[in-house]
Amino acid sequence: MLTVGIDLGTTTTVIAIMKNGIPQTIPIDSGRKTTPSVVNYSKIENNNEILIGRKALSKMDYAHTVFSIKRNMGSNNKFFEKSPEEISAEILSYVKKIAEQKLEESIESAVITVPAHFSDIQRTATKRAASLAGIKVLRLINEPTSAAIAFGLAEKANGVYAVYDFGGGTFDFSILRLVDGIFQVLATGGDNYLGGDDIDNAILEYNVNQYDIVKITESEKLRAKLLAKTMKEQCNLEKLVEKECVIGGKTYLFRLSSELLWNLSEKYIKKTFKIADQVFSDAKLSHNQIDGVLMVGGMTKMQVVKEAAKDHFKTRIFDNIDPEEVVAFGAAIQADSIVNKNRNTLLIDVVPLTLGIETFGGGVDKIIHRNTPIPTVQTREYTTYSDNQTGIKFHVVQGERALAKDCRSIAKFELKGIPPAVRGTPKVEVRFSVDVNGLLNVSAREKNTGIEQNIVVEPSAGLTEDEMISMLENALKNITQDKERSAYISAKMAAERQISFWESIINDIPEPEQKRVENGIMRLKEYISNDRSESRDILNTINYIDDIVGHFLDEIISKRLSKNPIKIDEVKK
Amino acid sequence: MYHTQDMSDKNYFEFFGLPISYNLDETSLMYIYLERQRKEHPDSCTGDCVSFFADNSVAELNTAYQTLMDPINRAEHYLKVRRVSILDQLPSDFAEEMFNMHQKYDSIKNESEKEKFLESLRNKMKDILSLLHNLKEDDLEKFRKYTCLLRFINSFLEKVELNAYSRD
């Protein structure tokens, strides 16, 4: 069973594995290192086969093709009746299948990279996509951090470095401290809707306006956009690029000069620097206090970007590692390190966006600030604002804006059953925890009575639970080897049996063990009500409680037997 | 919904094995923190430790580190450890000056003048910080006063920055 690293990118996907301590890309798409993240759904013509990557591109059937699905991760949007999770899962299944053929061994688990600025909802969606593809997610790690790992190990670098990650669809900027194999993220920032795509659109728009083209169909637009992308790449080597483009039966000559390319991309590049400087200020560092900037992502291959970065940061620029492979390399290294419990590399990442609760009046009470290292647990106490109020509603939001309505809505829940009391007396403790994957868990507890509610943070926008279940069922039909899922189901059933047993005897367990068992059960319930839990965690917790209870079991049983002696005639029945 | 402050009863100076003093060596704190991460992080936890216990202990480690690395949080934590409550109202001799700060900022129309004003506040914070560093350990009354002032200016700056962020 193998473990790999996957960079599921907006425009391209890369899969890598560790071989003899060195990360290597597994060539998937006609022997190439990168696979375009493109899916073609013209099933009838393709014998019911969905085409992925270059095969999908070469079909030139833009009316049935999905591009840049990553930009829709975590949304409700559907394409050809498929959700972004399902479409991403097609890409993941495809690279997994081909990689398994190449390696002649099956792939069990992976570390998957996500943009550092991805929200909780987008991370959850990515994890779901992987489980739909039958891949167990060892960890979600942030793309710039992943690049830093690959870079740090290759260069044996120590010091403070920035990662400038400008990809097809997203921009991330992180500053990290590297100390003997520890990668400590100091601050991060980014924009999920800023990438090469925007520049391609600008090139297209410019040319369309030049010729006053008013009528252009969707598929013509997609084709023209791909053409613009090619022109942008060629413009890196040539001063002037000219290509013919057919729109509405007419042929137009599209042009792009290096000067024009700069004019069209300047706005976007400047925007990346603005974000970068915010990150510098968050890390309380200035440009000259870092040891260099690592260039990552397809866009950093462009001369205009490289030169602008040199001008802006006025520090050493590292562009010697292939910017398209480096993220997957880091993921492969991290996957290997997690599986082998390697203590030489350690990653300390941060929460990318502030998490908080909407306050009375529409503001945001910030609970976990951006750039807080993970894992983290923060609690806050709230109380009622009117007499005899029995419920408190909470709205969890993510973002930096002052008003809750301007932030991303993550979840809404209500803690009910608070005993009627004078306002201000109930104490409701809200607990936010973010795990090493950057995923959020929220619980609320009334401290006087112990009434508690755990909230598995489900996307407010995104799939409903029913949709998720049916998706999982379908996936299970297709992927018979989804071992983790079945292990999870059986662990969950075991846990449910155990809990009802423990609860029946808990009053007979002396303190302080009783409290420990209670806490253990609480935790276990949290795990089994959470679709993202892993069977390993459930089983570990069962064992933990079992060990405590085990000491008292004989005593409890004999006590019960003596209190309620079994009647002979009952036994006969 | 009212908001009441969360109070943990930990002494983070002891937690890191450091002397209870506002003046601490940030570089050695960083190394202590990183070494403990290496030992306690869930990724390094093998066999006999359950990952959620490791998660919780590292979460505490992270909170402790963040508290001590931030000069204002550290000041407030220091007061708590010394059993001095944090002032929740500005001392009267500063109240007027601080109140004027809001008014003054709002009355400035010119962007670069505004920025200059904010810069002067940032410098003021730096001055207060160096004052804190040089205070005698038992001058807790002054310490408390300056900490309150720092928190006040800092929240003002944060609010201004947040509004700038929201405008984008």
Interface residues (C-beta under 8 A of the other chain):
Chain A: V179 I182 Q184 S337 I338 K341 R343 L346 L347 I348 T359 F360 D365 T372 P373 I374 P375 T376 V377 Q378 T379 R380 E381 Y382 T383 T384 Y385 I392 E400 R401 A402 L403 D406 G424 K427 S433 D435 V436 R523 R536 D537 N540 T541 Y544
Chain B: M1 Y2 H3 T4 Q5 D6 Y31 L34 Q37 R38 H41 P42 D43 S44 T46 V50 S51 F52 D55 N56 V58 A59 E60 N62 T63 Y65 Q66 L162 N163 Y165 S166
